[in-house]
Amino acid sequence: MSKPTSIVDQIGEILGESGRLAKRFDRFEFRPQQIAMAESVATALAEKRHCLVEAGTGVGKTVAYLVPSVLHAKTGKRVVVSTHTINLQGQLLNKDIPLVQSVLDDTPFKTVLIKGRGNYLCLNGLDHAAQSIVNENDPLFAQLREWARETETGDIAELEFSYPEWSEVCSNQDTCRRQECHYFNKCFYYRVRQEAATADIVLVNHSLFFSDLSVRMSEPRSGVLPKYDAVIFDEAHHLEDVASKTFGLEFSNFRVSNLLNRLRKHRDLNLPDSALKGLDSLNQELFQSLSFTPRQEFFLSEAMQGRMGAGIERAASELVTLLNGLNLRLSEVETGGNSEMEDRIDGYRRMCGRMRDELTDLFFRDHQNHVKWCDKPAGRRQVNCVLRLTPICMADVLKNALWGSVTTAVLTSATLANSGGFTYLRSRVGIGDAEEAVLGSPFDFQRQSLLYVPYDFQFPSEDPAYAEGVAERIKEILEHTGGRAFVLFTSYRMLNAVYDNLSGVLPYKLLKQGEKSNDKLLEEFRKGKGACLFGVHSFWEGVDVPGDALSCVIIDKLPFAVPDSPVTKARTEAITSAGGDWFREYAAPQAQIRLKQGFGRLIRSKTDTGIVCIMDSRLLKKFYGKEFLKYLPPCAKTIHLRDIETFMRESKESRDEQRV
């Protein structure tokens, strides 16, 4: 009897030059990097080891990890695939998974996407809203009920309209009756969990994955996800941030306001409005006091100084007391034996208890290895301040809870390594022994791209007119490229300053992040000839614009984290206290990775050409600049504007010749 072919040996049969994928698609392009990545993942799965893989743009990393994951899953070992963005989940579901299924037609597999419960409609909540909260004749509510009768998933992503009271009708852990609910067998949330329990591949996002991990740490049998053997983290450079957020606390002024609004709408509660008004007033007093400082981010301890701090502490203490009082009032509400109403009230009481405990954690308890801080988020009208409790380092937590418990974890991204290795990643997330692979892109960056860095610029921190200088140089660059640019910034302040300088000056359509949704901005950018998009963080990665619409990426300066940001400061101080070098171990590697993300927006296919302009002479003049340049894609480099004109002209001539 012949020995079964290992999943490692099958990779070449599927992804090789003459493999199944090549035979199925006429335009197949063999990529050695893709097969190398797939073999690394397959080896890690077969040998029950962890694996770290950086795969450059164009490698086809999703197919490279899906193929061995499916082969592994078909041996009876479930695999979870976790992404950071919705866009990548959409690509996996609509493109990559069907592609792999078509190639592995003799190995059918089942994939289930599971989201956080707040994405799913609660049928019991819908009935409750109709009876006790909303006007059933409201046209939007009528539309929602009609959709509820038709939908098979109950997923808010299917809704073709925005329903403002979604929090009243979505699945909620506090008000869920679970098996006691008469809709349990029809429940959209529990149905998808049951589907996931029979799936080979379970698709989630990082936030849900770490929420599940957090629950399992305290209640091993209470996780959302079914038991799994391996996990693939795509976009793994986000793991520390997402894990820190999930294992920390967030508390905004909206939390209390939202609960009070829900209670006011509930026609059967008959709570005295004076009690709710007192809570509302105290909540607003607390958060308005906290948001008094002009800084966007600050340590909570800074706000707690002097007379203002004494007032904040008093307001926080009284808010805790009033939440306790509301909890007591809710326990005394006469329900007339209505079990559904009793469960709903119990849910509201759990919300009160959770808010009371979190405020106590934030103001009145010490937490080792955590930082307490506040921020005033831009663009969120209902939120004027957010209190946060954030772990300083996730390494020790994840070392045992994740890396020590899962058989195989694969961490991958186009931008995962720093200085050609994974020292930074390992130190931040605590992963130990693992296979490593740094795989370049199959694209010819030397031919397809040019990097321009202005040598004549002063350093950003030393030039009071830096924004004006950047704006003027951008104007000159765009004259050579005919617009068609992403102009990426490290802060809204710099974005606004440069945009204001160039608005009405350039002959191109200027699109500014924040004026419309990101999706609409991208749609307009792709359609607008010569359009220029001014963006910050969310446009540095996960945005794909192949072709002539994007021929230039401009980056205002090296993307170092703001040094006085509370989390950055706490983490750098922790490294220094342990005898480390915070710049080499934290600031520089983080900026390297972010810079590669921004650079990666330009070349998205083998036919793309264009220029990347990094308007920061520290790349050329500081000791760390050579290290940053060394690990960017291997493109041609210049300090002369005239070379941009030459490159763009020659690229156009080459494309014209190919068309002929």
N, C-alpha and C positions, 0 to 999 in steps of 0.2 A: 504494500500500500504506500503510495507516494506521500511525502510530507507536504502539508498545506503550504502554499506560497505565503511568505511573510508579507506584512503590509509594506515594509521597506522595499522588498523586491518587486512589488506591483507598481511602484511609482513610475519607473521607467516605461512600463507597458502602457501607462495611461497618459503621462505627460511628456514622454520622450519624443525625439524627432519623427519617429514612425509609429507613435503610440495612438491610442484610441482618439484622443483629442485632435491630432493631426489628420487622421483619416476622416473624421466627421466634418471638419471645417476646412474649406478650400483656402481661406485666408489665414490659416493658422501660422503663427510665428513662434518658432522654438526659442525659448529663453532659458539659457543654462542656469540663471539665478533662480528661476521658478522651480526647476527640478531640484536644485540644491536645497532650497528652503523646504520643499515638500519632503525630501529625504531626511532633513534634520528633524522635522516635526514627527515623521513616522518613526524615526529612531527613538525619539524621546517617549513616544507613546508605547512603543514595543518594550523599551528598557525601563519604563516607569520612572522617568527622570523629568526634570523641568528643562525648559528650553527658552533662550532669549534670542530673538531674530530681528535685526533691522533689515528691511527689504526696501530698496530704493524705488522711486516712482517708476511705474511701468513693469515691475517684476510680475505682477499678477498674484499678490500675496494671498488674497482671499481664496482663490482656487487652490493655491499651494497648501493652505492649511485645511481647506474643506475636504479635499480628496483623501488624505490620510485619516482625517477625523471620521469620515463616513466609513472607511474600511475598518477602523478601530471600533466604531459603534456597532457595526454589523457582527462583531464577535461577542456582542452582548454587553458592551461597555458604553453607557450613555456619555455624550460629550456636550458640555455647555459652551456656546460661543457668545462672548460678551463684547459689545461695542460701546463707544462713548456717544456717538451721534445717531440721530434718527436717519440721516441721509445714508449712512453706511448700512444700517439695518434694511433700508429700502433696497439698496443695491444687492445685498445678499439674498433677500426674499424674491426679488423680481428678476434678477439677472444671474447671479453666480450660482445659487442653489439649483435653479432649473437647468443651468448649463452642466453642472456636475451630475445631476440626476440623469440627463440625457446621455452623458458619456458612460455612466455606470448603470446602464439600463438593465443589466443582469443583477444589480445589487440595489433594489429599491429601498429607499429609506424615508423616514418620516421626520419632518421638521416642524416644530411649533414655536411661534413667537409668543412670549409671555411678557406683559408689561406690569407696571405698578398698578395696584387695585384702583387707584383714583382715576384711571383711564376707562374703567368699565361702568356701564349703567347698572344701578341697583333697582330691580323691579319693585322690591318692597319699598325702597325709598321713593320711587315714582308714585306709588299709591299713597304713601304717607304725605308727600308734597301736595297731591291733589286734594286730600282730605283735610289737611291741617295748615298748609302754608300758602300755596299759590292759588290764584284764581284759575280754575280749570278751563275757563273760556278764553284765557290769554292765548293769542294766536301762536306765540312761540312755544308755549307748553303743549298746545294741540299738535304742533308739528313734531315735538319731541315724542309724544305718545304714538303718533303715526309711525315715526322712525322705530320706536321700541317694538312695534308689532312686526316690522319688516326685517330688522337687522338680525343677523345670525351671530354676530360677535359682541354687540353692545359696546364696541370700541369707539371712543369719542373721535378718533381719527376719521371715522366714516361720516361724521356729521357734516353736512354741507352748509350749515349755518352755525353761528356762535350762540350758545345758550348761556346767559349770564349767571344763572342759578345752578350751574353744574354741581357745585359742592353739596347741594341739597339732595341730589339724585344719584350721585356716584357711589360706588362701593367704598365703605369706610370701616376701618377696623374697630372703631369705637361703637358704632351703631349696628354692626353686622350681627345677625342672630344665628349665623352658621347653619348647622343641621336642623335647628328648630324652626328656621324660616320656611314658610309654605312654598316659597319659590326656589328652594335650594336646588331641586333637580333641573331647574331652568336657569339657574344663576350663571351669568356670563363669566364672572370671575372664577368661580369654582369649576366651571366647565373647561376653561382653558388650562387650569391647573391639572384637571383630570387628563386632558389631552396630552399635556407635557409629560405626565407619568408614563405614557406609552410611546414617547417620542425617542428617536435615535439622537437627534440634534435638537437642543433647546436653545433658542436665541433670546438673549436678554440684553439690557444695558448695564453699564458698570454700577449705576446707582442701585438698581434692583438687586444685583448680585451681592453687593456689600451690605445692603439692608438684610438680605437673607442670611448672610454670614453672621451679622450682628445678632440676629434672633437665635441662630443655631448655637452661638457661644453661650447664651444663657438658658435656652430651652432647646436642646438638641433635636427634639422631634417636632418642632413647631415651624420649621422653615417653609418658605413658599415654594422653593424649587424641589423637584424630585431628586432622589439620590443620583449622584453623577460620579464618573470615574476620572474625568479630565475636564479642564477648562482652557479655552483659547481666549486670551485677552487681546483683541485687536484695538488699535489706538491706545496702546498700553502706556504711553507717556502720560496719560491722565490718571493713572491709578492712584498715586499718592493724593492728589487733590480730591478725587471723588471719595476715596476711603476716609480721608480726614473730615470731609463734610458729613458723611454718613455716620461716622463714629463720634461726631461732635454734636453740638446743639445749635439751633438757629431759632431766634425768637424776635419777631417784629411786632410793631404796634397793630398790625393787621390781625394777628392771632386772636386777641381778645375782642376786637371789633367784629370780626367775622362770627365768632360764637354769639355775641350779643345780638347781631343782626338776625341770626338764625332763630334765636329764642324769641325775638320780637315778632317774627313772622308766624310763629307757632300759635295758632288761634286757641288751642286748648290749655295752654299752660297758666294763663292768668297771673303772670308774675308782675309784681308792682313795678311800674316803669321807673319809679324813683330809685330802686335798687340797681336797675340796669344803668340808669344815667350816672349814678355815683361811680360805678365801675368804669364806664366809658370815659368819664371826666378824668379819673385818676390815671387810667391807661394813657390818655393823651398827654397829661401833665408829665408823666414819667418819660415818655419818648420824645416829647418836645424839649425837655431839659437835656436829654442825652444828645440830641441833634444840634445843640446850641453851638458847638465848636465849628469853626469854618473848615476844618480838615475833613476829607471824605472818609478816612479810616483812622482810628485811634484806639489806644488801649482803654479798656473800661476803667482801669485804675486812674487814668488821666482825668476822666470825667468825675471821679469820686473825690476830688480834692476840694478842700475849703467848704464854704457855705453852700455852694452849688451841689457838692457831693453829699453833704448832709441831707439836703432836700431830696436828692435822687434816692438815697438809701431809705429815707422815710417813705417816699412814694412807693418804692418797691416792696417794702414791708407791709404797707397798707394794702397794696394790690394783692399780695399773697393772702392777707386776712380776708379781703372781700371775695376773692375766689373761693376760699373756704366757706364763707357765708353763702355764696350762691350755690355751692355744692349742697349745703344743708337745706336751703330753700327748695331746691329741686327734689330732694329726698322727701319733702313734705307735700309735694303736689298730689292732689287727689286724682287718681286715675280711674276710679270706678271699676277696678278689676280688669281694665283693658291691658292685656299682656303685651300687646304691640307697643302701646304708649309707654308702658313700664320699661320695656327694652330701650326705646328711644331716649327716655329720660336717663336711664343708666349710661347710655352712650355719651350724653351731654355731661354727665357727672364725671365720666372718665376723662373727657376733654378738660374739664375744670381741674381735676387732679393732676393731669399731666402738665398743664400750664403752671400750676402751683409749684410742682416739683422742679420744673426747669428754671423758673425764676429763682427759686431757692438755690439751685446749683450755681446759677450765674452770679448772684449777689452775696450769698451767705455761706458758701462752702468752698474749701480749697481743693484744687484738683492738680495733682502732680502731672508733669509732662503735658500740660495744656496751657493755652493762652486765651484769656478773656479779652474780647475786643468788640468794637462797634464799627459799622460802616453805614454810610448814607448812599444807598444805591441810586444811580441816575436812571431816569426814565420809568420809575415805578410809582405811579401817582398815589396809590393807596398806602405806600410804605415810605415813611420818612426816616426810619432808622432800624437797623437790624443788630441785635445782640448776638454774639457768637462765642461759643466755647469750642476751640479747635485743638486737636492733638498736635504737639510740636513735631513728633516723629512717629510714623506708623510702623516702623521696622519691627519693633519687638512684638507688637500686637499681631501682625500678619505672619511673623516667623512661625508661630505655633498654630494659630487659628486657621491659616490658609495653606502656606507652603508645607507645613508639617502634617496636614490632614488629607490633602488631595493627592492622588497618585501622580498625575502629570499636570503641570501648568505650562502653557506656551504664551509668552509675552512677545507681541510683535507690533511693529509700527514702521512707517517710512522714516521716522525720526526718533529713535530709541537710544542710540549710542551717543556718547560724548568722547571726543578724541579717539575714536576708533574702538572703544570698549564700553563696558557696562558698569564701570565702577560707581558712577553717580546713581544709576537706577538701583543697583544692589544695596547701596547704603541707605536709600530713602525708603525702600519697600521691604528690606530684610530678607530677600530671597538668597538662598545659599547655593549649593552645588547645582549647576545647570549646564546644559549644552549651550554653546554660543556660536552665532554666525552673523557677520556683518556683510551683507550682499549689496553690491552697487546696483545702479540702474542700467538697463540695457540701452538707454538713450545715449547718443553721442553728444554730450554737453559741450565738448571742445568745439564742435562744428555748429551746434544748434544755439549756443548762448554766449553772451558776453557779460562779464561783471565789471561795472564801473564804480569806483570809489574816488571821491574828490580829495586829492591830497592837500588842496589849498584851504580846506575848511578848518576852522578852529574846533576844539572839542565842544560838544553841546553845552556842558556846564560852564564853560569859560566864555561863551559868546552871548551877550544879552540880546543880540539881534539874530540869534540862530534861526528862529522861525522865518524871518524875512529872507535870510540867505538861502534857506532850503526852498522856499517858495520861488525865488528867482531862478535857482538852478533847475527846479522841476519844470518851470516854464521853458527853459532852454532845451531840456531833454525831450519834452513832449513835442516840441517843434520838429525834432528829428524822427520821432516815432509816429507822428500823426495821432497823438492821444493814445487810445487803446491800452490804458494802464490801470493797474491796481496801485493805489498810493496808500501804503500801510503804515500805521502809526502805533506807537507804544502807549499813547494816552489821548483821551478826548481833548485835553487842553491844546496839545500840539496839532491835532487834526483840525480843530476849529480855527486856530491861528493861521495855519497854512491855507485852509479852504477860504477863509475870509480874504486873504491876500490875493488869491487866484480867481475868486468868483467874479465873473464879468470881464475878466482879462483874457482867459483862454477861449479859443473858438470851438471848444468841444463841450458836449453835454457833461456836466459835473454831477455825480451822484454821491450823496453823503449818508453814511450810516446813521440810522436813527430817524431819518425823514420818512422812510417806508420800511416795511418788513424786509429782512435780508433776501427772501425769495423774490420779492418784487424788484428789489434793486438789481439782483443778478439777471432777472429776465430783461429789464431795461438795458443793462450793460451789454448783454449778448446781442440785443437788437440794434442798439444805438451805434452808428458808425463813428469810431473815434472816441467813444464814451470813456470817461475816467471815473473810477469808483474810489472814494476816500473812505477807508475803513479802519477799524481797530481789531481787537482780539479775535472775533469770530470769523474774520476774513483771512486770517493768517494760515488757516488749515481747513481741510475738509471741503474746499471749494474747487470745483473742476471746470475750467473754461478752456478746452482745447481749441486750436484753430487761430485764425487771424484776429479775432475779436480782442484777444489779450496778447500783446507783444512786448509789454513792459511792466515790470514790478519794481516799485520804488519803496524803499524802507527808510523811515526818517532817521532812525539811530539803532544802535545795538539794543536788543530787547532785554536788558537787565531788569530784574524785578525792582520795584520801588524800595530803596533801602530802609526807609522808615515805616514801611507797611508793618503792622503789628506781627503778622505771621512770619514774614521774612526776618524781621528783627529778632523774634524769639528763636527761630531756627538757627540763624547765624550765631547768636549768643550761645546757644546750646553746643554748637560745634566748637566754638572758641573755648568754652568752659571745659570741654573734653580734650583740649590740647590740639584741636585740628585747625586747619586754615579755611575759614569760611568762604573766602573768595574762590580758591581753587577747588574746594570740595562741593560748593553749593552754587554760588552766584554765576561763575563762569560756565560750568556744565549746563545749568538751566538755560542761560542765554544762548549757548551754542545750539542747543536743541530747538529753541524757539526760532533762531535765525534760519536754521535749515527748513523749518516749517514754512516761513515766509518765502524763502527762495523757491521752495517746491511748488508754489502756485504757477510758475511760469511755464515750464516744459511738461506738458501732459500727454504728448504723443510723439512718435518718431518723426513727424513732419513739422512740429512746432519749432519756431525760432523766436528769439527775442533777447532783451537785455534785462539784467537785474542791476538796480542802482541802490547802493547802500550809502546813505549820506552821512557817514560817520568816519572821520579820518583816524579814529582810534584803531581801526582795523589795520592801518598802515604804520602807525606811530607808537602804539602801546606794545608792551612785551607779550601780551596775550593775543594780539591781533593775528600773528602768524598761525597760531593754533586754530583760531576760528576759520581762517582762510583755507588751511590745509584740509579741513574736513567738510568743506562745502563741495558740491559736485565739481568735478575737474574741468572747469570752463576756462575760456580765454579771459584775461583780465587787463584793465586799462585804468589810467588816471586822466585820460584826455577825452574831452567831449567830441573832438573830431572823429575819434574811433567809433563812436556811436553812430554817427552819420554814415561812415563807411560800412559798418556792419549791417545796418538796416538796408542800405542800398544794395549790397551784394546779396543779402538774403532774399530781397524782392526779385532780383534778377534771376537767382537760382530757382525760385518758385515759378517764375514766368516761363523759364526754359522747360521745367518739368511738365507744365500744363501743355506746352506746345508738343 
